[in-house]
Amino acid sequence: MHGTTLSFRAGDDLAKQTRALANSVGLKSSDYIRQAVREKNEHVMAQRIATLSKELSTEHLAFNEALEGSLADGLD
């Protein structure tokens, strides 16, 4: 697998905790971080989709309510 290297500064406590947790689940710290970032990205995307879905639902509800008034406009 060819990948791009990302680097960031982490405090000693975060680095130690990350290494310990990665070790406890049998992963290298880089794999642990990769998985955590992937899960966070999926979570953020799911939140975004939920927000957009709610906005679209609100728009459709308003549109349908506007059409309700036209049902009795005399057209057959």
MODELLER restraints for C-alpha pairs under 7 A, 6 or more apart:
rsr = mdl.restraints
at = mdl.atoms
rsr.add(forms.Gaussian(group=physical.xy_distance, feature=features.Distance(at['CA:18:A'], at['CA:29:A']), mean=6.63, stdev=0.5))
rsr.add(forms.Gaussian(group=physical.xy_distance, feature=features.Distance(at['CA:19:A'], at['CA:29:A']), mean=5.39, stdev=0.5))
rsr.add(forms.Gaussian(group=physical.xy_distance, feature=features.Distance(at['CA:22:A'], at['CA:28:A']), mean=5.97, stdev=0.5))
rsr.add(forms.Gaussian(group=physical.xy_distance, feature=features.Distance(at['CA:22:A'], at['CA:29:A']), mean=5.28, stdev=0.5))
rsr.add(forms.Gaussian(group=physical.xy_distance, feature=features.Distance(at['CA:22:A'], at['CA:32:A']), mean=5.48, stdev=0.5))
